[in-house]
Amino acid sequence: MSTHGKRAVRQRLRAATTAAAAMALLAAPLCITTSASAAEAHVDNPFAGATQYVNPTYAAAVESAATRAGDATLAAKMRTVAKQPTAVWMDRISAITGNADGNGLKFHLDNAVAQKGAGPIVFNLVIYDLPGRDCFALASNGELPATDAGLARYKTEYIDAIAALLADPKYQDLRIVATIEPDSLPNLVTNISEPACQQSAPYYRAGVKYALDKLHAIPNVYNYIDIGHSGWLGWDSNAGPSATLFAEVAKSTTAGFASVDGFVSDVANTTPLVEPYLPDSSISVGGTPIRSSSFYEWNFDFDETDFTAHMHRLLVAAGFPSSIGMLIDTSRNGWGGPNRPTAASTSTNHNTYVNESKVDKRVHRGAWCNPLGAGIGELPQATPSGYTASHLDAFVWIKPPGESDGASSEIENDQGKRFDRMCDPTFVSPKLSNQLTGATPGAPLAGQWFEAQFKTLVANAYPVIPGGTTPTDTTAPSVPAGLTAGTTTTTSVPLSWTASTDNSGGSGVAGY
């Protein structure tokens, strides 16, 4: 159970299925045997007491980068990263069976069975192919149009195909944690004035409902809905309507609130877990509230622990059970390195005070694409202590560090991804108060391996990544026979927005 208190196990123990899987070494051919055993009951926090799946494809890419690091210390840290669990993204229909960018879902599920020891193991999966995906963005637009035909394909060719695989009895002993459609529902709160989001809205609601229904029906699947991050939905004027929307979608499902096991914040973003030198957003400097600074724009939620605590309160008020758990994606929100502050500023100007005290070194919270200077955050960890109000089930790495948010320039592709100027380091963006984007140059398409950024993320990690050790319970897999480090993977979630500067609570608009 979570460290914030022993929460009641949800009153929805599901019917057990039969057959269990034996394990085999990853490097050897997978050998599955069966025995008559029942799947475990659905638990409150699937991460508690469990290891997590380490993606051998990602581990191979990191190992390949380590051989080119040119620095023994950096290479050792990279090899620690290779041992960490990351999510597997289903960003296209073809990703289910496997495509040029990576192995299919069955490959990963089989390897997760092989990695499972005596205790439970979590398999992190991302559901990410809604019709009209990322309706206010370009870099991670998807393959399905926001039409009835697009929704029909989403249901039959995408969700049904995934659900059929997950329901195979040989995977019943995996705790499959599904992150549901990053960036989708929050767009319906902040960007509904955009024609593309208006067109997508009914398909987002219907698609998420369908995904929740189909996946919840599988006893060992746990649904966590994406809720953006503090720099997007933190304003009360965004957070309240968002909680209401999440509740409406949950209530539309067959199982109601029981179809949702939790929520996940900061997916593929870099908002810090904690701003250690800005612990109280209500304080004033020089007679001016620091939350009114040009960076925070009257948003009370400076970091993800503030935001998850805020959203948990609102979600429970909207009807979700108090046992609902939260996840934070800490894969890129560490902001360490030589530019990390070591103390609060002594300035009496509120803007200077904030800029010198915050660990988040972006020029604007809307600078979402491959931000220069970012670092890996906390390693994946179950039931992290010290964040009682946030009701955290785990720190997770949903966005594998080293995968691009979007291309720095136009690149032709057949994935529906387009060039977004927010990924162009030479672009002065009106959304960022007419400042440069701060994006890392030379970036490939969203989801593809970006080694230059990966080096920066490892070097700027906070806490500092130890080299040559495995600080989690997860054992690094050997690379399966025939698998080599590729140049692409399948994650793509750029995040961007503009924010209000008035005291009434900002729009916190997020655009994708």
C-alpha positions as CSV (number, residue, x, y, z in Angstrom):
1,M,0.0,0.0,0.0
2,S,1.1,3.6,-0.5
3,T,3.1,5.3,2.2
4,H,0.5,8.0,2.7
5,G,-1.5,5.4,4.6
6,K,-3.0,2.0,4.2
7,R,-5.7,2.7,1.7
8,A,-8.7,0.4,1.3
9,V,-8.3,-2.1,-1.5
10,R,-10.9,-1.2,-4.1
11,Q,-14.1,-3.0,-3.9
12,R,-13.8,-4.6,-7.3
13,L,-11.9,-7.8,-7.0
14,R,-12.2,-9.3,-10.4
15,A,-12.8,-12.9,-11.6
16,A,-9.7,-14.9,-11.7
17,T,-8.4,-16.6,-14.8
18,T,-6.2,-19.6,-15.2
19,A,-2.8,-20.5,-16.5
20,A,0.6,-19.1,-15.3
21,A,3.8,-18.4,-17.2
22,A,7.3,-19.7,-16.4
23,M,10.4,-17.6,-17.0
24,A,13.3,-17.9,-19.4
25,L,16.5,-15.8,-19.8
26,L,16.0,-12.9,-22.2
27,A,19.0,-13.9,-24.3
28,A,17.6,-17.4,-24.8
29,P,14.5,-18.5,-26.7
30,L,11.4,-17.8,-24.6
31,C,10.0,-21.0,-23.1
32,I,6.5,-20.8,-21.7
33,T,5.0,-23.5,-19.6
34,T,1.6,-23.4,-17.9
35,S,0.2,-24.5,-14.6
36,A,-3.2,-24.2,-13.0
37,S,-3.0,-21.1,-10.9
38,A,-5.3,-18.1,-10.5
39,A,-4.3,-14.5,-11.3
40,E,-3.8,-12.3,-8.3
41,A,-6.6,-10.0,-7.2
42,H,-6.7,-6.5,-8.5
43,V,-4.7,-4.4,-6.0
44,D,-4.9,-0.8,-4.9
45,N,-1.3,0.2,-5.9
46,P,0.1,-2.1,-8.7
47,F,3.6,-0.7,-8.1
48,A,3.8,-1.6,-4.5
49,G,6.2,-4.5,-3.9
50,A,6.7,-5.0,-7.7
51,T,9.6,-4.7,-10.1
52,Q,9.0,-3.0,-13.5
53,Y,9.6,-4.1,-17.0
54,V,12.9,-3.1,-18.5
55,N,12.6,-2.6,-22.3
56,P,15.5,-4.4,-23.9
57,T,15.1,-2.4,-27.1
58,Y,15.6,0.8,-25.1
59,A,18.4,-0.7,-23.1
60,A,20.2,-1.7,-26.3
61,A,19.9,1.9,-27.6
62,V,21.3,3.3,-24.4
63,E,24.2,0.7,-24.3
64,S,25.0,1.7,-27.9
65,A,25.2,5.4,-26.8
66,A,27.4,4.4,-23.8
67,T,30.0,2.9,-26.2
68,R,30.2,6.4,-27.9
69,A,30.0,8.5,-24.8
70,G,33.7,9.4,-24.8
71,D,33.7,9.7,-21.1
72,A,34.0,6.7,-18.7
73,T,31.9,8.3,-16.0
74,L,29.2,9.4,-18.3
75,A,29.1,5.9,-19.9
76,A,28.7,4.3,-16.5
77,K,25.8,6.5,-15.7
78,M,24.2,5.7,-19.1
79,R,24.5,2.0,-18.2
80,T,22.6,2.7,-15.0
81,V,19.9,4.3,-17.1
82,A,19.8,1.2,-19.3
83,K,18.7,-0.8,-16.3
84,Q,15.7,1.4,-15.6
85,P,12.1,0.5,-16.5
86,T,10.5,2.6,-19.2
87,A,7.0,2.5,-20.8
88,V,6.2,0.8,-24.1
89,W,4.3,3.1,-26.5
90,M,1.6,2.0,-28.9
91,D,1.6,5.2,-31.0
92,R,0.3,3.6,-34.2
93,I,-1.7,0.6,-35.2
94,S,1.4,-0.9,-36.7
95,A,3.2,-0.6,-33.4
96,I,1.0,-3.4,-32.1
97,T,2.5,-6.0,-34.4
98,G,5.8,-4.2,-34.8
99,N,7.2,-1.9,-37.4
100,A,10.4,-0.3,-38.6
101,D,10.6,1.7,-35.4
102,G,10.5,-1.2,-33.0
103,N,9.2,-4.6,-31.9
104,G,5.5,-5.3,-31.3
105,L,3.5,-5.6,-28.1
106,K,3.7,-9.4,-28.0
107,F,7.5,-9.2,-28.0
108,H,7.5,-6.9,-25.0
109,L,4.8,-8.9,-23.1
110,D,6.8,-12.1,-23.6
111,N,10.0,-10.5,-22.4
112,A,8.1,-9.1,-19.4
113,V,7.0,-12.7,-18.5
114,A,10.7,-13.8,-18.8
115,Q,11.8,-10.9,-16.6
116,K,9.3,-11.7,-13.9
117,G,10.8,-13.2,-10.7
118,A,9.0,-14.6,-7.7
119,G,7.2,-11.3,-7.0
120,P,4.9,-9.2,-9.2
121,I,6.1,-7.1,-12.2
122,V,4.6,-4.0,-13.7
123,F,4.5,-3.6,-17.4
124,N,4.0,0.1,-18.3
125,L,2.1,0.6,-21.5
126,V,1.0,3.8,-23.3
127,I,-2.3,4.0,-25.2
128,Y,-1.7,6.8,-27.7
129,D,-3.6,6.8,-31.0
130,L,-6.8,8.8,-30.6
131,P,-8.6,10.1,-33.7
132,G,-7.3,13.7,-34.2
133,R,-4.5,13.1,-31.8
134,D,-2.8,16.2,-30.3
135,C,-5.4,18.6,-31.8
136,F,-3.4,21.7,-30.9
137,A,0.1,20.5,-32.0
138,L,2.0,19.5,-35.0
139,A,5.0,17.4,-33.9
140,S,3.0,14.5,-32.7
141,N,-0.1,14.5,-34.8
142,G,-1.3,10.9,-35.4
143,E,-2.5,8.6,-38.1
144,L,-6.3,8.6,-37.5
145,P,-8.6,11.5,-38.5
146,A,-11.1,12.9,-36.1
147,T,-14.0,11.3,-38.0
148,D,-16.5,8.5,-37.5
149,A,-14.2,6.3,-39.7
150,G,-11.2,7.2,-37.6
151,L,-13.0,6.3,-34.4
152,A,-14.1,3.0,-35.9
153,R,-10.5,2.1,-36.8
154,Y,-9.4,3.2,-33.3
155,K,-11.8,0.8,-31.7
156,T,-11.5,-2.2,-34.0
157,E,-7.9,-2.1,-35.3
158,Y,-6.2,-0.5,-32.3
159,I,-8.0,-0.9,-28.9
160,D,-9.5,-4.3,-29.7
161,A,-6.2,-5.6,-31.0
162,I,-4.4,-4.4,-27.9
163,A,-7.0,-5.8,-25.5
164,A,-7.0,-9.2,-27.3
165,L,-3.2,-9.5,-26.6
166,L,-3.4,-8.3,-23.0
167,A,-6.2,-10.8,-22.3
168,D,-4.1,-13.8,-23.2
169,P,-4.0,-16.0,-20.1
170,K,-0.2,-16.3,-20.4
171,Y,0.1,-12.6,-19.4
172,Q,-2.3,-12.8,-16.4
173,D,0.5,-12.6,-13.9
174,L,1.8,-9.2,-15.3
175,R,0.4,-6.1,-13.7
176,I,-0.2,-4.1,-16.9
177,V,-0.4,-0.3,-16.1
178,A,-1.9,1.6,-19.1
179,T,-1.3,5.3,-19.4
180,I,-4.4,6.5,-21.3
181,E,-4.0,8.9,-24.2
182,P,-1.5,11.6,-23.1
183,D,-2.6,15.2,-23.8
184,S,-6.1,14.3,-25.0
185,L,-8.7,15.3,-22.4
186,P,-6.7,18.3,-21.0
187,N,-6.9,19.8,-24.5
188,L,-10.7,19.8,-24.3
189,V,-10.4,22.1,-21.3
190,T,-7.8,24.6,-22.5
191,N,-8.0,24.4,-26.3
192,I,-11.6,23.8,-27.1
193,S,-11.8,27.2,-28.9
194,E,-9.5,25.7,-31.6
195,P,-11.4,24.3,-34.5
196,A,-9.3,21.1,-34.6
197,C,-10.0,20.5,-30.9
198,Q,-13.7,21.1,-31.4
199,Q,-13.7,18.5,-34.1
200,S,-11.7,16.1,-32.0
201,A,-13.7,16.5,-28.8
202,P,-16.4,13.9,-29.3
203,Y,-13.9,11.4,-30.5
204,Y,-11.6,12.0,-27.5
205,R,-14.5,11.4,-25.1
206,A,-15.7,8.3,-27.0
207,G,-12.2,6.9,-27.6
208,V,-11.1,7.2,-24.0
209,K,-14.4,5.7,-22.8
210,Y,-13.9,2.8,-25.1
211,A,-10.3,2.2,-24.0
212,L,-11.3,2.3,-20.4
213,D,-14.1,-0.1,-20.9
214,K,-12.1,-2.6,-22.9
215,L,-9.0,-2.5,-20.7
216,H,-10.8,-2.4,-17.3
217,A,-12.5,-5.7,-18.3
218,I,-9.1,-7.4,-18.2
219,P,-8.4,-8.2,-14.5
220,N,-4.7,-7.5,-14.4
221,V,-4.8,-4.2,-16.3
222,Y,-4.7,-0.9,-14.4
223,N,-5.9,2.4,-16.1
224,Y,-4.2,5.7,-15.3
225,I,-5.5,8.7,-17.2
226,D,-3.1,11.5,-18.3
227,I,-3.7,14.8,-16.6
228,G,-1.1,17.1,-18.1
229,H,1.2,18.9,-15.7
230,S,1.3,21.9,-13.3
231,G,2.3,24.4,-15.9
232,W,-0.8,23.5,-18.0
233,L,-3.7,22.7,-15.7
234,G,-2.4,24.1,-12.4
235,W,-4.5,27.2,-12.5
236,D,-7.8,26.8,-10.6
237,S,-9.7,27.8,-13.7
238,N,-8.2,24.8,-15.5
239,A,-7.8,22.3,-12.7
240,G,-11.5,22.4,-11.6
241,P,-13.0,21.9,-15.1
242,S,-10.4,19.2,-15.8
243,A,-11.4,17.2,-12.7
244,T,-15.1,17.6,-13.8
245,L,-14.3,16.4,-17.3
246,F,-12.3,13.3,-16.0
247,A,-15.3,12.5,-13.8
248,E,-17.7,12.8,-16.7
249,V,-15.7,10.4,-18.9
250,A,-15.3,7.9,-16.0
251,K,-19.0,8.0,-15.2
252,S,-19.8,7.3,-18.9
253,T,-18.0,3.9,-18.7
254,T,-19.6,0.6,-17.8
255,A,-17.8,0.4,-14.5
256,G,-17.9,4.1,-13.7
257,F,-15.2,5.4,-11.4
258,A,-14.0,1.9,-10.9
259,S,-12.7,1.9,-14.5
260,V,-9.9,4.3,-13.5
261,D,-7.1,3.2,-11.1
262,G,-5.3,6.6,-11.0
263,F,-3.9,9.5,-12.9
264,V,-0.4,10.4,-14.2
265,S,1.2,13.8,-14.5
266,D,4.2,15.3,-16.3
267,V,4.2,12.7,-19.1
268,A,7.0,13.7,-21.6
269,N,7.4,17.0,-19.9
270,T,10.1,18.6,-17.7
271,T,8.2,20.3,-14.9
272,P,10.2,19.7,-11.7
273,L,9.0,17.3,-9.1
274,V,9.9,19.9,-6.4
275,E,11.1,23.5,-6.5
276,P,13.2,23.3,-3.4
277,Y,13.9,27.0,-3.1
278,L,10.4,28.1,-3.9
279,P,8.5,25.9,-1.3
280,D,5.6,28.3,-0.8
281,S,3.9,29.9,-3.8
282,S,2.0,32.3,-1.6
283,I,5.0,34.2,-0.3
284,S,5.8,37.8,-1.5
285,V,9.1,39.4,-2.4
286,G,9.4,43.2,-2.4
287,G,5.7,43.3,-1.6
288,T,4.7,41.3,-4.7
289,P,3.5,37.7,-4.7
290,I,6.0,35.4,-6.4
291,R,3.3,33.5,-8.1
292,S,2.6,36.7,-10.1
293,S,6.1,36.4,-11.7
294,S,6.3,36.2,-15.5
295,F,7.4,32.6,-15.1
296,Y,4.5,31.4,-13.0
297,E,1.8,33.8,-14.2
298,W,-0.4,33.5,-11.0
299,N,-0.3,29.7,-11.0
300,F,-0.1,28.4,-7.4
301,D,1.3,25.0,-8.6
302,F,5.0,25.5,-9.0
303,D,5.8,21.8,-9.3
304,E,4.4,18.3,-9.8
305,T,4.0,17.5,-6.1
306,D,1.9,20.7,-5.7
307,F,-0.1,19.8,-8.8
308,T,-0.8,16.1,-7.9
309,A,-1.9,17.1,-4.4
310,H,-4.2,19.8,-5.9
311,M,-5.7,17.5,-8.5
312,H,-6.2,14.6,-6.0
313,R,-8.3,16.9,-3.9
314,L,-10.4,18.0,-6.9
315,L,-10.8,14.5,-8.3
316,V,-12.1,13.1,-5.0
317,A,-14.5,16.1,-4.7
318,A,-15.6,15.2,-8.3
319,G,-16.5,11.7,-7.2
320,F,-13.4,9.5,-7.5
321,P,-12.6,7.4,-4.4
322,S,-10.1,8.8,-2.0
323,S,-7.9,5.7,-2.6
324,I,-7.2,7.0,-6.2
325,G,-3.5,7.0,-6.8
326,M,-1.2,9.4,-8.7
327,L,1.9,8.8,-10.8
328,I,4.5,11.3,-11.8
329,D,6.7,10.9,-14.9
330,T,10.2,11.8,-13.6
331,S,12.1,10.8,-16.7
332,R,13.3,14.3,-17.6
333,N,12.4,16.7,-14.8
334,G,15.6,16.7,-12.7
335,W,17.2,19.9,-13.8
336,G,20.6,19.2,-12.3
337,G,24.0,20.1,-13.6
338,P,26.2,23.2,-12.9
339,N,23.3,25.7,-13.4
340,R,21.1,24.2,-10.7
341,P,20.6,26.8,-7.9
342,T,21.9,25.8,-4.4
343,A,20.0,28.4,-2.4
344,A,17.1,30.9,-2.7
345,S,17.8,34.2,-4.3
346,T,18.4,37.3,-2.2
347,S,16.9,39.7,-4.7
348,T,14.0,41.9,-3.7
349,N,12.5,41.9,-7.2
350,H,10.0,39.1,-7.5
351,N,10.9,38.2,-11.1
352,T,14.6,38.1,-10.3
353,Y,14.0,36.2,-7.2
354,V,12.0,33.5,-9.0
355,N,14.5,33.2,-11.9
356,E,17.4,32.9,-9.6
357,S,15.7,30.4,-7.3
358,K,13.9,28.0,-9.6
359,V,15.6,24.8,-10.8
360,D,13.5,24.8,-13.9
361,K,15.8,26.7,-16.3
362,R,13.4,27.1,-19.2
363,V,12.6,30.7,-20.2
364,H,8.9,29.9,-20.1
365,R,6.8,27.0,-18.8
366,G,5.5,26.6,-22.4
367,A,8.9,25.7,-23.7
368,W,8.1,22.1,-24.1
369,C,10.3,20.8,-27.0
370,N,13.6,19.1,-26.3
371,P,14.5,21.8,-23.7
372,L,18.2,22.6,-23.4
373,G,19.7,21.9,-20.0
374,A,17.1,19.5,-18.8
375,G,18.1,16.4,-16.8
376,I,16.8,13.0,-15.8
377,G,14.8,13.1,-12.6
378,E,14.2,10.6,-9.9
379,L,14.7,7.0,-10.9
380,P,11.5,4.9,-11.1
381,Q,10.3,4.1,-7.6
382,A,7.2,2.6,-6.0
383,T,5.4,4.3,-3.1
384,P,7.8,7.2,-2.8
385,S,7.8,8.7,0.8
386,G,7.5,12.3,1.8
387,Y,4.6,13.4,-0.5
388,T,1.6,12.5,1.6
389,A,-0.8,15.0,0.1
390,S,0.1,13.8,-3.5
391,H,-1.1,10.2,-2.9
392,L,1.7,8.9,-5.1
393,D,1.7,5.3,-6.3
394,A,5.0,5.7,-8.0
395,F,7.6,7.7,-9.9
396,V,7.7,6.3,-13.4
397,W,9.5,6.8,-16.7
398,I,6.7,7.1,-19.2
399,K,8.8,9.1,-21.7
400,P,12.1,7.1,-22.2
401,P,14.9,9.6,-21.8
402,G,16.7,10.2,-25.1
403,E,13.6,10.1,-27.3
404,S,12.9,13.4,-29.2
405,D,9.9,15.6,-28.7
406,G,9.9,16.8,-32.3
407,A,12.1,17.6,-35.2
408,S,14.1,20.9,-35.3
409,S,13.3,21.3,-39.0
410,E,10.9,19.8,-41.5
411,I,11.4,16.1,-42.0
412,E,9.1,14.1,-44.4
413,N,7.5,11.1,-42.8
414,D,4.6,8.7,-43.1
415,Q,3.5,8.9,-39.4
416,G,1.4,12.1,-39.6
417,K,4.0,14.1,-37.7
418,R,4.6,17.7,-38.8
419,F,7.1,20.4,-38.2
420,D,6.4,22.5,-35.1
421,R,8.3,25.7,-34.8
422,M,8.4,25.2,-31.0
423,C,11.1,22.6,-31.7
424,D,13.1,25.1,-33.8
425,P,15.9,26.6,-31.6
426,T,16.0,29.7,-33.9
427,F,12.3,30.5,-33.5
428,V,11.2,33.5,-31.4
429,S,7.8,32.3,-30.2
430,P,4.8,34.6,-29.4
431,K,3.6,31.8,-27.0
432,L,6.8,32.2,-25.0
433,S,6.5,36.0,-24.6
434,N,8.6,36.5,-27.8
435,Q,11.6,34.5,-26.6
436,L,13.6,31.8,-28.3
437,T,12.2,28.3,-27.7
438,G,15.3,27.0,-26.0
439,A,15.0,23.7,-28.0
440,T,18.0,21.5,-28.5
441,P,19.2,21.8,-32.2
442,G,19.5,18.8,-34.5
443,A,16.5,17.0,-33.2
444,P,14.9,14.1,-35.2
445,L,11.2,13.3,-35.4
446,A,9.2,12.9,-32.2
447,G,9.9,9.5,-30.7
448,Q,13.2,8.9,-32.5
449,W,16.5,8.5,-30.7
450,F,18.2,11.8,-30.0
451,E,21.6,11.0,-28.7
452,A,22.8,14.6,-28.2
453,Q,19.9,15.3,-25.9
454,F,20.4,12.0,-24.1
455,K,23.9,12.9,-23.1
456,T,22.7,16.2,-21.7
457,L,19.9,14.5,-19.8
458,V,22.3,12.0,-18.2
459,A,24.9,14.7,-17.4
460,N,22.3,17.0,-15.8
461,A,20.4,14.3,-13.9
462,Y,19.2,15.2,-10.4
463,P,19.6,13.3,-8.2
464,V,23.0,12.5,-9.8
465,I,22.8,9.1,-11.4
466,P,25.3,6.6,-9.9
467,G,27.5,4.8,-12.4
468,G,28.0,1.1,-12.5
469,T,25.2,0.2,-10.0
470,T,21.6,-0.7,-10.2
471,P,19.8,1.5,-7.6
472,T,16.4,-0.2,-8.2
473,D,15.3,-3.7,-7.8
474,T,15.2,-4.2,-11.5
475,T,17.9,-6.3,-13.2
476,A,19.0,-5.2,-16.6
477,P,18.0,-7.6,-19.3
478,S,20.5,-9.0,-21.7
479,V,19.7,-8.2,-25.3
480,P,17.6,-10.9,-27.0
481,A,19.3,-12.7,-29.8
482,G,19.1,-10.8,-33.1
483,L,18.3,-7.5,-31.4
484,T,20.5,-4.5,-32.0
485,A,20.3,-0.9,-30.9
486,G,18.1,0.9,-33.4
487,T,17.9,4.6,-34.1
488,T,14.2,5.0,-33.4
489,T,11.6,4.2,-30.8
490,T,8.0,5.0,-30.7
491,T,7.3,7.8,-28.1
492,S,6.0,11.2,-29.2
493,V,4.3,13.6,-26.9
494,P,5.2,17.2,-27.3
495,L,3.7,19.6,-24.9
496,S,3.2,23.4,-25.3
497,W,0.8,26.1,-24.1
498,T,0.4,29.7,-23.4
499,A,-0.6,31.0,-20.0
500,S,-2.6,33.9,-18.6
501,T,-1.0,36.7,-16.8
502,D,-4.0,37.9,-14.8
503,N,-4.8,37.3,-11.2
504,S,-8.0,35.6,-11.9
505,G,-6.3,32.3,-12.8
506,G,-4.7,31.7,-16.2
507,S,-5.9,29.8,-19.1
508,G,-2.8,27.7,-19.0
509,V,-3.5,26.8,-22.5
510,A,-1.7,23.7,-23.7
511,G,-1.3,23.2,-27.4
512,Y,-0.2,20.1,-29.1
